[in-house]
C-alpha cells in the first residue's frame, strides 16, 4: 500500500531534495479526562518506526496533539512530512489556520474564548516551522492499517499509564 507522500515522487522525496516521511498518529484516553496514551508510526520508504507513551491524567485532545509532536520530534533533518490523523481537532486546526490564529490572538479563539492546550499548540506550530508538513485526516477505526496500529499503540500506552497511576 503506497501513501500519497510516497506517490508524489515515487522515490521518497527525491523531487524536492528532501525525504518524504509519513507520520501516522493517534491518541487515546481511558475516560476523558483520564489516563491517556499516544502512538506514532513513522514511515520512510520501507523503514518503519513506532513510538508511544502515556500520561496518568490527561485528555484525548492532548494525546492527539502529543502524538503529532512526538512524531515530528523524531525527525533528525528537514523533511517533506505528511501527518495522518483521525483527529479533526488537530487536522482542521492546522489545515484551516485556526491554530496560527489562536496564537496571533494570544491563545484566544475567534469567539474570544481561550484556546485549549496552548502549550501543545505552540510546540506543534514551532515544529511545523522546521519541516514541510501536510496534514491529512483519516477515518479512525476503519481500514487504514497504519492508523489502526497507532490506535493499538495509544490504547496500550493508556493502559500502562492507568496501571501506574497510584490514585
DSSP file (Angstrom, degrees, kcal/mol; ACC not computed):
  #  RESIDUE AA STRUCTURE BP1 BP2  ACC     N-H-->O    O-->H-N    N-H-->O    O-->H-N    TCO  KAPPA ALPHA  PHI   PSI    X-CA   Y-CA   Z-CA
    1    1 A X              0   0    0      0, 0.0     2,-0.4     0, 0.0     0, 0.0   0.000 360.0 360.0 360.0 124.0    0.0    0.0    0.0
    2    2 A X        -     0   0    0      4,-0.0     2,-0.2     3,-0.0     0, 0.0  -0.765 360.0-139.5 -99.4 143.7    1.5    3.3   -1.0
    3    3 A X     >  -     0   0    0     -2,-0.4     4,-2.2     1,-0.1     3,-0.3  -0.588  26.9-109.7 -93.8 161.8    0.8    6.6    0.7
    4    4 A X  H  > S+     0   0    0      1,-0.2     4,-1.4     2,-0.2    -1,-0.1   0.854 117.8  58.8 -58.1 -34.8    0.3    9.9   -1.0
    5    5 A X  H  > S+     0   0    0      1,-0.2     4,-0.5     2,-0.2    -1,-0.2   0.901 109.9  42.4 -64.0 -39.2    3.6   11.1    0.3
    6    6 A X  H >> S+     0   0    0     -3,-0.3     4,-2.8     1,-0.2     3,-0.8   0.890 111.5  55.5 -71.1 -38.9    5.5    8.3   -1.4
    7    7 A X  H 3< S+     0   0    0     -4,-2.2    -1,-0.2     1,-0.2    -2,-0.2   0.727  91.1  73.2 -69.7 -22.1    3.4    8.6   -4.6
    8    8 A X  H 3< S+     0   0    0     -4,-1.4    -1,-0.2     1,-0.2    -2,-0.2   0.876 123.3   5.4 -61.0 -36.6    4.3   12.3   -5.1
    9    9 A X  H << S-     0   0    0     -3,-0.8    -2,-0.2    -4,-0.5    -1,-0.2   0.631  84.8-137.0-119.5 -23.2    7.8   11.4   -6.2
   10   10 A X  S  < S+     0   0    0     -4,-2.8    -3,-0.1    -5,-0.2    -4,-0.1   0.338  94.5  67.3  78.1  -8.9    7.9    7.6   -6.3
   11   11 A X  S    S-     0   0    0     -5,-0.2     3,-0.2    34,-0.0    -4,-0.1  -0.025 118.4 -91.0-135.1  33.5   11.3    7.7   -4.6
   12   12 A X  S    S-     0   0    0     -6,-0.5     8,-2.5     1,-0.2    -6,-0.1   0.824  94.4 -35.2  66.7  32.7   10.6    9.0   -1.1
   13   13 A X  S >>>S+     0   0    0      6,-0.3     5,-0.9    -7,-0.2     3,-0.8   0.586  88.9 136.0 105.3  10.5   11.1   12.7   -1.7
   14   14 A X  G >45 +     0   0    0      1,-0.2     3,-0.5     2,-0.2     5,-0.1   0.807  65.4  68.3 -62.8 -29.0   13.8   12.9   -4.3
   15   15 A X  G 345S+     0   0    0      1,-0.3    -1,-0.2     2,-0.1    -3,-0.0   0.864 110.1  32.2 -62.1 -36.9   11.9   15.6   -6.3
   16   16 A X  G <45S-     0   0    0     -3,-0.8    -1,-0.3     2,-0.4    -2,-0.2   0.486 110.4-114.9 -96.9  -3.3   12.3   18.2   -3.7
   17   17 A X  T <<5S+     0   0    0     -4,-0.7     2,-0.3    -3,-0.5    -3,-0.2   0.441  87.1 102.1  81.4  -1.2   15.7   17.1   -2.4
   18   18 A X  S   <S-     0   0    0     -5,-0.9    -2,-0.4    59,-0.0    -1,-0.3  -0.874  80.5-104.5-115.8 149.3   14.1   16.2    0.9
   19   19 A X        -     0   0    0     59,-0.5    61,-3.2    -2,-0.3     2,-0.6  -0.444  29.0-132.9 -66.8 141.2   13.0   12.9    2.3
   20   20 A X  E     -a   80   0A   0     -8,-2.5     2,-0.4    59,-0.2    25,-0.4  -0.893  29.9-176.7 -97.7 118.5    9.2   12.2    2.2
   21   21 A X  E     -a   81   0A   0     59,-2.7    61,-2.4    -2,-0.6     2,-0.5  -0.949  16.6-150.5-119.9 133.4    8.2   10.9    5.5
   22   22 A X  E     -aB  82  43A   0     21,-2.7    21,-2.9    -2,-0.4     2,-0.5  -0.881  10.9-167.1 -99.8 133.8    4.7    9.7    6.5
   23   23 A X  E     -aB  83  42A   0     59,-2.9    61,-3.2    -2,-0.5     2,-0.4  -0.965   1.0-167.3-123.9 114.5    3.7   10.0   10.2
   24   24 A X  E     -aB  84  41A   0     17,-2.8    17,-2.4    -2,-0.5     2,-0.3  -0.837  16.8-178.7 -97.3 136.6    0.6    8.2   11.3
   25   25 A X  E     +aB  85  40A   0     59,-2.2    61,-0.5    -2,-0.4     2,-0.3  -0.944  14.6 170.7-137.8 154.4   -0.7    9.3   14.8
   26   26 A X  E     - B   0  39A   0     13,-1.9    13,-2.7    -2,-0.3     2,-0.3  -0.966  12.9-156.5-158.7 152.2   -3.4    8.6   17.3
   27   27 A X  E     - B   0  38A   0     -2,-0.3     2,-0.3    11,-0.2    11,-0.2  -0.922  10.6-170.6-125.1 154.1   -4.3    9.5   20.8
   28   28 A X  E     - B   0  37A   0      9,-2.8     9,-2.5    -2,-0.3     2,-0.4  -0.985   5.8-167.1-143.9 152.2   -6.4    7.6   23.3
   29   29 A X  E     - B   0  36A   0     -2,-0.3     2,-1.2     7,-0.3     7,-0.2  -0.991  20.5-142.4-143.3 132.5   -7.9    8.3   26.7
   30   30 A X  E   >S- B   0  35A   0      5,-3.3     5,-0.6    -2,-0.4     2,-0.1  -0.750  93.6  -9.7 -92.9  89.7   -9.5    5.9   29.2
   31   31 A X  T   5S-     0   0    0     -2,-1.2     2,-0.3     3,-0.2     3,-0.1  -0.066  99.6 -86.7  90.1 155.0  -12.1    8.4   30.3
   32   32 A X  T   5S+     0   0    0      1,-0.4     2,-0.2    -2,-0.1    27,-0.1  -0.757 125.1  23.9-142.3  92.7  -11.9   12.0   29.2
   33   33 A X  T   5S+     0   0    0     25,-0.7    -1,-0.4    -2,-0.3     2,-0.3   0.401 112.4  89.4 -80.5 165.9  -10.1   13.2   31.2
   34   34 A X  E   5S- C   0  58A   0     24,-2.3    24,-2.3    -2,-0.2    -3,-0.2  -0.967  83.2 -24.4 169.8-167.7   -8.3   10.2   32.5
   35   35 A X  E   < -B   30   0A   0     -5,-0.6    -5,-3.3    -2,-0.3     2,-0.3  -0.461  69.7-174.3 -65.5 138.1   -5.2    8.1   31.8
   36   36 A X  E     -BC  29  55A   0     19,-3.0    19,-2.3    -7,-0.2     2,-0.3  -0.886  17.6-166.1-136.6 165.6   -4.1    8.6   28.2
   37   37 A X  E     -BC  28  54A   0     -9,-2.5    -9,-2.8    -2,-0.3     2,-0.3  -0.961   6.8-151.7-145.7 162.2   -1.7    7.4   25.6
   38   38 A X  E     -BC  27  53A   0     15,-2.5    15,-1.6    -2,-0.3     2,-0.3  -0.965   8.0-163.3-134.4 151.5   -0.4    8.3   22.2
   39   39 A X  E     -BC  26  52A   0    -13,-2.7   -13,-1.9    -2,-0.3     2,-0.4  -0.994   4.1-172.9-138.5 144.7    1.0    6.2   19.3
   40   40 A X  E     -BC  25  51A   0     11,-2.6    11,-2.3    -2,-0.3     2,-0.4  -0.996   9.4-168.3-137.8 139.2    3.1    7.1   16.3
   41   41 A X  E     -BC  24  50A   0    -17,-2.4   -17,-2.8    -2,-0.4     2,-0.4  -0.972  12.5-163.5-126.7 116.0    4.2    5.2   13.2
   42   42 A X  E     -BC  23  49A   0      7,-3.0     7,-2.0    -2,-0.4     2,-0.4  -0.827   5.7-168.0 -98.6 136.5    6.8    6.9   11.1
   43   43 A X  E     +BC  22  48A   0    -21,-2.9   -21,-2.7    -2,-0.4     2,-0.4  -0.989  16.6 167.5-129.6 127.6    7.4    5.6    7.5
   44   44 A X  E >  S- C   0  47A   0      3,-2.2     3,-2.3    -2,-0.4     2,-0.2  -0.916  71.7 -52.8-135.3 109.3   10.3    6.4    5.2
   45   45 A X  T 3  S-     0   0    0    -25,-0.4   -39,-0.1    -2,-0.4   -33,-0.1  -0.450 122.9 -19.2  59.6-126.1   10.4    4.1    2.2
   46   46 A X  T 3  S+     0   0    0     -2,-0.2     2,-0.3    -3,-0.1    -1,-0.3   0.497 118.0 101.4 -88.9  -4.5   10.5    0.6    3.5
   47   47 A X  E <   -C   44   0A   0     -3,-2.3    -3,-2.2     2,-0.0     2,-0.4  -0.600  48.5-176.7 -85.8 140.9   11.5    1.7    7.0
   48   48 A X  E     -C   43   0A   0     -2,-0.3     2,-0.4    -5,-0.2    -5,-0.2  -0.989   7.0-173.8-134.1 145.5    9.1    2.0    9.9
   49   49 A X  E     -C   42   0A   0     -7,-2.0    -7,-3.0    -2,-0.4     2,-0.4  -0.996  10.1-153.5-139.1 133.5    9.5    3.2   13.4
   50   50 A X  E     +C   41   0A   0     -2,-0.4     2,-0.3    -9,-0.2    -9,-0.2  -0.868  13.4 178.8-109.3 141.2    6.9    3.0   16.2
   51   51 A X  E     +C   40   0A   0    -11,-2.3   -11,-2.6    -2,-0.4     2,-0.3  -0.972   6.0 163.5-134.1 149.3    6.8    5.4   19.2
   52   52 A X  E     +C   39   0A   0     -2,-0.3     2,-0.3   -13,-0.2   -13,-0.2  -0.986   4.1 161.8-159.9 162.6    4.3    5.5   22.1
   53   53 A X  E     -C   38   0A   0    -15,-1.6   -15,-2.5    -2,-0.3     2,-0.3  -0.969  15.9-146.3-169.3 172.7    3.9    7.0   25.6
   54   54 A X  E     -C   37   0A   0     -2,-0.3     2,-0.3   -17,-0.3   -17,-0.3  -0.946   5.2-147.1-149.9 169.3    1.3    7.8   28.1
   55   55 A X  E     -C   36   0A   0    -19,-2.3   -19,-3.0    -2,-0.3     3,-0.2  -0.995  19.8-134.8-141.4 140.2    0.2   10.1   30.9
   56   56 A X  E    S+     0   0A   0     -2,-0.3     2,-0.4     1,-0.2    -1,-0.1   0.862  95.7  25.3 -67.1 -37.0   -1.8    9.4   34.1
   57   57 A X  E    S+     0   0A   0    -22,-0.1     2,-0.2   -24,-0.0    -1,-0.2  -0.941  88.4 106.9-135.3 111.5   -4.1   12.4   33.8
   58   58 A X  E     -C   34   0A   0    -24,-2.3   -24,-2.3    -2,-0.4   -25,-0.7  -0.854  55.8-100.0-160.0-170.6   -4.9   14.0   30.5
   59   59 A X     >  -     0   0    0     -2,-0.2     4,-1.8   -26,-0.2     5,-0.1  -0.869  30.8-113.3-124.8 162.5   -7.5   14.4   27.8
   60   60 A X  H  > S+     0   0    0     -2,-0.3     4,-2.4     1,-0.2     5,-0.2   0.913 116.7  53.4 -60.4 -43.5   -7.9   12.8   24.4
   61   61 A X  H  > S+     0   0    0      1,-0.2     4,-2.3     2,-0.2    -1,-0.2   0.887 106.7  52.1 -62.9 -37.6   -7.1   16.0   22.5
   62   62 A X  H  > S+     0   0    0      1,-0.2     4,-2.5     2,-0.2    -1,-0.2   0.888 110.6  48.5 -63.8 -37.7   -3.9   16.4   24.4
   63   63 A X  H  X S+     0   0    0     -4,-1.8     4,-2.2     2,-0.2    -2,-0.2   0.881 109.0  52.6 -70.9 -36.9   -2.9   12.9   23.5
   64   64 A X  H  X S+     0   0    0     -4,-2.4     4,-1.5     2,-0.2    -2,-0.2   0.934 113.8  43.9 -61.2 -45.4   -3.8   13.5   19.8
   65   65 A X  H  X S+     0   0    0     -4,-2.3     4,-2.5     1,-0.2    -2,-0.2   0.910 111.1  53.9 -64.9 -43.2   -1.6   16.6   19.8
   66   66 A X  H  X S+     0   0    0     -4,-2.5     4,-3.0     1,-0.2     5,-0.3   0.880 104.0  56.4 -61.7 -38.3    1.2   14.9   21.7
   67   67 A X  H  X S+     0   0    0     -4,-2.2     4,-2.2     2,-0.2    -1,-0.2   0.937 109.9  44.3 -59.3 -46.9    1.3   12.1   19.1
   68   68 A X  H  X S+     0   0    0     -4,-1.5     4,-2.5     2,-0.2     5,-0.2   0.931 114.1  50.5 -63.6 -45.0    1.9   14.6   16.3
   69   69 A X  H  X S+     0   0    0     -4,-2.5     4,-2.7     1,-0.2    -2,-0.2   0.934 111.3  47.5 -58.8 -48.0    4.5   16.4   18.3
   70   70 A X  H  X S+     0   0    0     -4,-3.0     4,-1.3     1,-0.2    -1,-0.2   0.877 110.5  52.7 -64.7 -36.9    6.4   13.3   19.2
   71   71 A X  H  < S+     0   0    0     -4,-2.2     4,-0.4    -5,-0.3     3,-0.3   0.934 112.6  43.8 -62.6 -45.4    6.4   12.1   15.6
   72   72 A X  H >< S+     0   0    0     -4,-2.5     3,-1.3     1,-0.2    -2,-0.2   0.875 109.1  57.7 -68.0 -37.1    7.8   15.4   14.4
   73   73 A X  H 3< S+     0   0    0     -4,-2.7    -1,-0.2     1,-0.2    -2,-0.2   0.808  97.0  64.2 -61.2 -29.1   10.4   15.5   17.2
   74   74 A X  T 3< S+     0   0    0     -4,-1.3     2,-0.2    -3,-0.3    -1,-0.2   0.661  80.1 100.1 -71.8 -15.8   11.7   12.1   16.0
   75   75 A X    <   -     0   0    0     -3,-1.3     3,-0.1    -4,-0.4     4,-0.0  -0.538  54.9-165.1 -76.3 135.7   12.8   13.6   12.7
   76   76 A X  S    S+     0   0    0     -2,-0.2     2,-0.3     1,-0.1    -1,-0.1   0.489  70.3  22.2 -99.7  -5.0   16.6   14.4   12.5
   77   77 A X  S    S-     0   0    0    -58,-0.0     2,-0.3     0, 0.0    -1,-0.1  -0.955  98.4 -73.2-151.6 167.6   16.5   16.6    9.4
   78   78 A X        +     0   0    0     -2,-0.3   -59,-0.5    53,-0.1     2,-0.3  -0.503  61.1 169.8 -68.5 129.9   14.1   18.7    7.5
   79   79 A X        -     0   0    0     -2,-0.3    53,-2.5   -61,-0.2     2,-0.8  -0.851  45.5-104.8-133.6 166.4   11.7   16.5    5.5
   80   80 A X  E     -ad  20 132A   0    -61,-3.2   -59,-2.7    -2,-0.3     2,-0.4  -0.902  52.2-167.7 -90.4 112.8    8.5   16.7    3.5
   81   81 A X  E     -ad  21 133A   0     51,-3.2    53,-2.4    -2,-0.8     2,-0.6  -0.870  23.8-165.2-114.5 134.2    6.1   15.2    6.0
   82   82 A X  E     -ad  22 134A   0    -61,-2.4   -59,-2.9    -2,-0.4     2,-0.5  -0.978  14.7-158.7-113.2 117.5    2.6   14.0    5.6
   83   83 A X  E     -ad  23 135A   0     51,-3.1    53,-3.0    -2,-0.6     2,-0.5  -0.853   3.1-161.6 -97.3 124.6    0.9   13.7    9.0
   84   84 A X  E     +ad  24 136A   0    -61,-3.2   -59,-2.2    -2,-0.5     2,-0.3  -0.930  20.2 162.0-107.4 125.4   -2.1   11.3    9.0
   85   85 A X  E     -ad  25 137A   0     51,-2.3    53,-2.2    -2,-0.5   -59,-0.1  -0.992  42.0-148.3-142.4 147.5   -4.5   11.7   12.0
   86   86 A X  S    S+     0   0    0    -61,-0.5     2,-0.8    -2,-0.3    54,-0.3   0.269  73.8 104.9 -94.2  11.0   -8.1   10.7   12.7
   87   87 A X     >  -     0   0    0      1,-0.2     4,-2.6   -62,-0.1     5,-0.3  -0.818  49.8-171.6 -95.8 109.2   -8.4   13.9   14.9
   88   88 A X  H  >>S+     0   0    0     -2,-0.8     4,-2.7     1,-0.2     5,-0.6   0.869  88.1  63.9 -61.8 -34.9  -10.5   16.6   13.2
   89   89 A X  H  >5S+     0   0    0      2,-0.2     4,-1.2     1,-0.2    -1,-0.2   0.929 111.9  33.6 -52.7 -50.2   -9.4   18.8   16.1
   90   90 A X  H  >5S+     0   0    0      2,-0.2     4,-1.9     3,-0.1     5,-0.2   0.956 121.9  45.4 -73.4 -52.2   -5.7   18.6   15.0
   91   91 A X  H  X5S+     0   0    0     -4,-2.6     4,-3.1     1,-0.2     5,-0.3   0.930 116.3  44.0 -63.7 -47.6   -6.1   18.4   11.3
   92   92 A X  H  X5S+     0   0    0     -4,-2.7     4,-2.5    -5,-0.3     6,-0.6   0.907 111.4  53.9 -64.8 -40.9   -8.7   21.2   10.9
   93   93 A X  H  <<S+     0   0    0     -4,-1.2     6,-2.1    -5,-0.6     7,-0.4   0.860 117.9  36.9 -62.9 -34.2   -6.8   23.5   13.3
   94   94 A X  H >< S+     0   0    0     -4,-1.9     3,-0.5     3,-0.2    -2,-0.2   0.914 120.6  43.3 -84.1 -45.5   -3.6   23.1   11.2
   95   95 A X  H 3< S+     0   0    0     -4,-3.1    -3,-0.2    -5,-0.2    -2,-0.2   0.864 118.9  43.1 -69.9 -35.3   -5.1   23.0    7.7
   96   96 A X  T 3< S-     0   0    0     -4,-2.5    -1,-0.2    -5,-0.3    -2,-0.1   0.433 110.6-117.3 -93.1   1.0   -7.6   25.8    8.2
   97   97 A X  S <> S+     0   0    0     -3,-0.5     4,-2.0    -4,-0.2    -3,-0.2   0.579  73.1 131.9  79.8   9.0   -5.1   28.0   10.1
   98   98 A X  H  > S+     0   0    0     -6,-0.6     4,-2.8    -5,-0.3     5,-0.2   0.926  70.1  52.1 -61.2 -44.9   -7.0   28.1   13.3
   99   99 A X  H  > S+     0   0    0     -6,-2.1     4,-2.2     1,-0.2    -1,-0.2   0.900 109.8  48.5 -62.0 -41.1   -4.0   27.3   15.5
  100  100 A X  H  > S+     0   0    0     -7,-0.4     4,-2.5     1,-0.2    -1,-0.2   0.893 111.9  50.9 -64.9 -37.8   -2.0   30.1   14.0
  101  101 A X  H  X S+     0   0    0     -4,-2.0     4,-1.8     2,-0.2     7,-0.3   0.909 108.1  51.5 -64.5 -42.3   -4.9   32.5   14.5
  102  102 A X  H  <>S+     0   0    0     -4,-2.8     5,-3.1     1,-0.2     6,-1.0   0.921 111.8  47.3 -60.2 -43.2   -5.2   31.4   18.2
  103  103 A X  H ><5S+     0   0    0     -4,-2.2     3,-1.8     3,-0.2    -2,-0.2   0.924 109.9  52.3 -64.5 -43.8   -1.5   32.1   18.6
  104  104 A X  H 3<5S+     0   0    0     -4,-2.5    -1,-0.2     1,-0.3    -2,-0.2   0.810 110.0  49.9 -62.4 -29.9   -1.8   35.5   16.9
  105  105 A X  T 3<5S-     0   0    0     -4,-1.8    -1,-0.3     3,-0.3    -2,-0.2   0.162 128.1 -96.1 -94.2  18.3   -4.7   36.5   19.2
  106  106 A X  T < 5S-     0   0    0     -3,-1.8    -3,-0.2     1,-0.2    -2,-0.1   0.888  83.2 -49.2  70.6  38.5   -2.7   35.5   22.4
  107  107 A X  S   <S+     0   0    0     -5,-3.1     8,-2.7     1,-0.3     2,-0.4   0.859 105.7 132.1  64.3  40.5   -4.3   32.0   22.5
  108  108 A X  B     -E  114   0B   0     -6,-1.0    -1,-0.3     6,-0.3    -3,-0.3  -0.955  53.1-129.9-115.3 141.5   -7.9   33.2   22.1
  109  109 A X    >   -     0   0    0      4,-3.5     3,-2.0    -2,-0.4     6,-0.1  -0.299  37.3 -95.9 -76.4 171.7  -10.3   31.7   19.7
  110  110 A X  T 3  S+     0   0    0      1,-0.3    -1,-0.1     2,-0.1    -2,-0.0   0.788 126.6  59.1 -61.2 -27.7  -12.3   33.9   17.3
  111  111 A X  T 3  S-     0   0    0      2,-0.1    -1,-0.3     1,-0.1     3,-0.1   0.281 120.0-110.1 -85.9  11.9  -15.2   33.9   19.8
  112  112 A X  S <  S+     0   0    0     -3,-2.0     2,-0.2     1,-0.3    -2,-0.1   0.440  79.0 129.2  74.9   2.4  -12.9   35.4   22.5
  113  113 A X  S    S-     0   0    0      1,-0.1    -4,-3.5    -5,-0.1    -1,-0.3  -0.556  70.3 -93.3 -81.1 152.7  -12.9   32.1   24.5
  114  114 A X  B     -E  108   0B   0     -6,-0.2     2,-0.3    -2,-0.2    -6,-0.3  -0.418  36.8-119.7 -67.8 139.8   -9.4   30.8   25.5
  115  115 A X    >   -     0   0    0     -8,-2.7     3,-0.5   -13,-0.1     2,-0.2  -0.617  31.8-123.3 -74.4 135.8   -7.9   28.2   23.1
  116  116 A X  T 3  S+     0   0    0     -2,-0.3     5,-0.1     1,-0.2    -1,-0.1  -0.499  84.2  16.0 -80.8 151.3   -7.3   24.9   24.9
  117  117 A X  T 3>  +     0   0    0     -2,-0.2     4,-2.4     1,-0.1     3,-0.4   0.856  66.9 164.6  60.8  42.4   -3.9   23.3   25.1
  118  118 A X  H <> S+     0   0    0     -3,-0.5     4,-2.5     1,-0.2     5,-0.2   0.828  71.1  59.9 -61.9 -30.0   -1.9   26.4   24.1
  119  119 A X  H  > S+     0   0    0      2,-0.2     4,-1.7     1,-0.2    -1,-0.2   0.926 110.8  40.2 -62.0 -43.8    1.4   24.8   25.3
  120  120 A X  H  > S+     0   0    0     -3,-0.4     4,-2.7     2,-0.2    -2,-0.2   0.885 113.9  52.5 -73.9 -39.1    1.0   21.9   22.9
  121  121 A X  H  X S+     0   0    0     -4,-2.4     4,-2.9     2,-0.2     5,-0.2   0.916 108.8  51.5 -62.5 -41.7   -0.2   24.0   20.0
  122  122 A X  H  X S+     0   0    0     -4,-2.5     4,-2.2    -5,-0.2    -1,-0.2   0.930 111.8  46.5 -60.3 -45.1    2.8   26.3   20.4
  123  123 A X  H  X S+     0   0    0     -4,-1.7     4,-2.4    -5,-0.2    -2,-0.2   0.913 113.3  48.9 -64.0 -42.4    5.1   23.4   20.3
  124  124 A X  H  X S+     0   0    0     -4,-2.7     4,-2.4     2,-0.2    -2,-0.2   0.931 111.3  48.9 -63.9 -45.7    3.4   21.9   17.3
  125  125 A X  H  X S+     0   0    0     -4,-2.9     4,-1.0     1,-0.2    -1,-0.2   0.906 111.7  50.0 -61.3 -40.8    3.4   25.2   15.4
  126  126 A X  H >< S+     0   0    0     -4,-2.2     3,-0.5    -5,-0.2     4,-0.4   0.919 111.2  48.4 -63.9 -44.2    7.1   25.6   16.2
  127  127 A X  H >< S+     0   0    0     -4,-2.4     3,-1.5     1,-0.2     4,-0.4   0.881 106.5  57.2 -63.3 -37.6    7.9   22.1   15.0
  128  128 A X  H >< S+     0   0    0     -4,-2.4     3,-0.7     1,-0.3     5,-0.4   0.759  97.8  62.3 -66.3 -23.4    6.0   22.7   11.8
  129  129 A X  T << S+     0   0    0     -4,-1.0    -1,-0.3    -3,-0.5    -2,-0.2   0.681 102.8  50.9 -72.8 -16.7    8.2   25.6   11.0
  130  130 A X  T <  S+     0   0    0     -3,-1.5     2,-0.3    -4,-0.4    -1,-0.2   0.450 114.8  42.3 -98.8  -2.1   11.2   23.2   10.9
  131  131 A X  S <  S-     0   0    0     -3,-0.7     2,-0.8    -4,-0.4   -51,-0.2  -0.868  83.2-112.8-135.2 166.5    9.5   20.8    8.4
  132  132 A X  E     -d   80   0A   0    -53,-2.5   -51,-3.2    -2,-0.3     2,-0.4  -0.876  51.8-175.0-101.0  98.2    7.4   20.9    5.3
  133  133 A X  E     -d   81   0A   0     -2,-0.8     2,-0.4    -5,-0.4   -51,-0.2  -0.813  23.3-176.8-111.8 134.6    4.2   19.5    6.8
  134  134 A X  E     -d   82   0A   0    -53,-2.4   -51,-3.1    -2,-0.4     2,-0.4  -0.986  18.5-145.7-119.8 135.9    0.9   18.5    5.2
  135  135 A X  E     -d   83   0A   0     -2,-0.4     2,-0.4   -53,-0.2   -51,-0.2  -0.876  15.4-174.6-105.7 134.2   -2.0   17.3    7.4
  136  136 A X  E     -d   84   0A   0    -53,-3.0   -51,-2.3    -2,-0.4     2,-0.4  -0.994  18.0-137.5-129.5 129.8   -4.4   14.6    6.2
  137  137 A X  E     -d   85   0A   0     -2,-0.4     2,-0.4   -53,-0.2   -51,-0.2  -0.716  21.4-172.8 -86.3 135.8   -7.5   13.4    8.0
  138  138 A X        -     0   0    0    -53,-2.2     2,-0.3    -2,-0.4   -50,-0.0  -0.956  32.3-103.6-124.2 147.9   -8.2    9.7    8.0
  139  139 A X    >   -     0   0    0     -2,-0.4     3,-0.7     1,-0.1     5,-0.3  -0.540  40.8-127.0 -70.0 127.3  -11.2    7.9    9.3
  140  140 A X  T 3  S+     0   0    0     -2,-0.3     3,-0.1   -54,-0.3    -1,-0.1  -0.399  85.3  14.9 -74.2 152.0  -10.5    6.3   12.7
  141  141 A X  T 3  S+     0   0    0      1,-0.1    -1,-0.2     3,-0.1     2,-0.1   0.829 105.3 110.2  55.9  36.0  -11.2    2.6   13.4
  142  142 A X  S <  S-     0   0    0     -3,-0.7    -1,-0.1     2,-0.2    -2,-0.1  -0.022  88.5 -58.7-115.3-141.0  -11.5    2.0    9.6
  143  143 A X  S    S+     0   0    0     -3,-0.1     2,-0.9    -2,-0.1     3,-0.1   0.194  90.7 112.0 -99.9  17.6   -9.5    0.1    7.1
  144  144 A X     >  -     0   0    0     -5,-0.3     4,-2.5     1,-0.2     5,-0.2  -0.802  50.2-163.0 -91.1 108.7   -6.2    2.1    7.4
  145  145 A X  H  > S+     0   0    0     -2,-0.9     4,-1.9     1,-0.2    -1,-0.2   0.816  87.5  52.7 -63.6 -29.9   -3.7   -0.4    8.9
  146  146 A X  H  > S+     0   0    0      2,-0.2     4,-2.1     1,-0.2    -1,-0.2   0.914 111.3  45.2 -72.6 -42.4   -1.3    2.3   10.0
  147  147 A X  H  > S+     0   0    0      2,-0.2     4,-2.2     1,-0.2    -2,-0.2   0.904 112.7  52.2 -65.5 -39.6   -3.9    4.3   11.8
  148  148 A X  H  X S+     0   0    0     -4,-2.5     4,-2.1     1,-0.2    -2,-0.2   0.884 107.9  51.6 -63.8 -37.4   -5.2    1.1   13.4
  149  149 A X  H  X S+     0   0    0     -4,-1.9     4,-2.4     2,-0.2    -1,-0.2   0.912 109.3  50.0 -64.7 -41.7   -1.7    0.3   14.6
  150  150 A X  H  X S+     0   0    0     -4,-2.1     4,-2.8     1,-0.2    -2,-0.2   0.883 108.2  53.8 -64.0 -37.6   -1.3    3.8   16.1
  151  151 A X  H  X S+     0   0    0     -4,-2.2     4,-2.6     2,-0.2    -1,-0.2   0.920 109.2  48.1 -61.2 -43.8   -4.7    3.2   17.9
  152  152 A X  H  X S+     0   0    0     -4,-2.1     4,-2.2     2,-0.2    -2,-0.2   0.904 112.6  48.7 -64.3 -41.0   -3.4    0.0   19.3
  153  153 A X  H  X S+     0   0    0     -4,-2.4     4,-2.2     2,-0.2    -2,-0.2   0.926 114.0  46.0 -62.8 -44.9   -0.1    1.7   20.5
  154  154 A X  H  X S+     0   0    0     -4,-2.8     4,-2.2     2,-0.2  -126,-0.2   0.904 112.9  49.0 -66.3 -42.5   -2.0    4.6   22.1
  155  155 A X  H  X S+     0   0    0     -4,-2.6     4,-2.0     2,-0.2    -1,-0.2   0.903 112.2  48.6 -65.1 -41.7   -4.6    2.3   23.8
  156  156 A X  H  X S+     0   0    0     -4,-2.2     4,-2.0    -5,-0.2    -2,-0.2   0.905 111.5  49.6 -64.4 -41.3   -1.8    0.1   25.2
  157  157 A X  H  X S+     0   0    0     -4,-2.2     4,-2.4     1,-0.2    -2,-0.2   0.873 109.3  52.2 -66.1 -36.4    0.1    3.2   26.4
  158  158 A X  H  X S+     0   0    0     -4,-2.2     4,-2.3     2,-0.2    -1,-0.2   0.894 108.2  51.5 -65.0 -39.0   -3.0    4.5   28.1
  159  159 A X  H  X S+     0   0    0     -4,-2.0     4,-2.2     2,-0.2    -2,-0.2   0.897 109.9  48.9 -64.4 -40.7   -3.5    1.1   29.9
  160  160 A X  H  X S+     0   0    0     -4,-2.0     4,-1.6     2,-0.2    -2,-0.2   0.919 111.1  50.2 -63.9 -43.8    0.1    1.3   31.1
  161  161 A X  H  X S+     0   0    0     -4,-2.4     4,-0.7     1,-0.2    -2,-0.2   0.887 110.5  50.1 -61.7 -38.9   -0.5    4.8   32.4
  162  162 A X  H >< S+     0   0    0     -4,-2.3     3,-0.7     1,-0.2    -1,-0.2   0.903 109.6  50.4 -65.6 -41.2   -3.6    3.8   34.1
  163  163 A X  H 3< S+     0   0    0     -4,-2.2    -1,-0.2     1,-0.2    -2,-0.2   0.793 111.4  48.8 -68.7 -27.3   -1.9    0.9   35.8
  164  164 A X  H 3< S+     0   0    0     -4,-1.6     2,-0.5    -5,-0.1    -1,-0.2   0.574  84.9 105.5 -88.5 -10.1    0.9    3.1   37.1
  165  165 A X    <<  -     0   0    0     -4,-0.7  -130,-0.0    -3,-0.7    -3,-0.0  -0.597  60.0-155.1 -74.5 119.7   -1.4    5.8   38.5
  166  166 A X              0   0    0     -2,-0.5    -1,-0.2     1,-0.2    -4,-0.0   0.606 360.0 360.0 -72.5  -9.1   -1.4    5.5   42.3
  167  167 A X              0   0    0      0, 0.0    -1,-0.2     0, 0.0    -2,-0.1   0.486 360.0 360.0 -72.6 360.0   -4.9    7.0   42.6
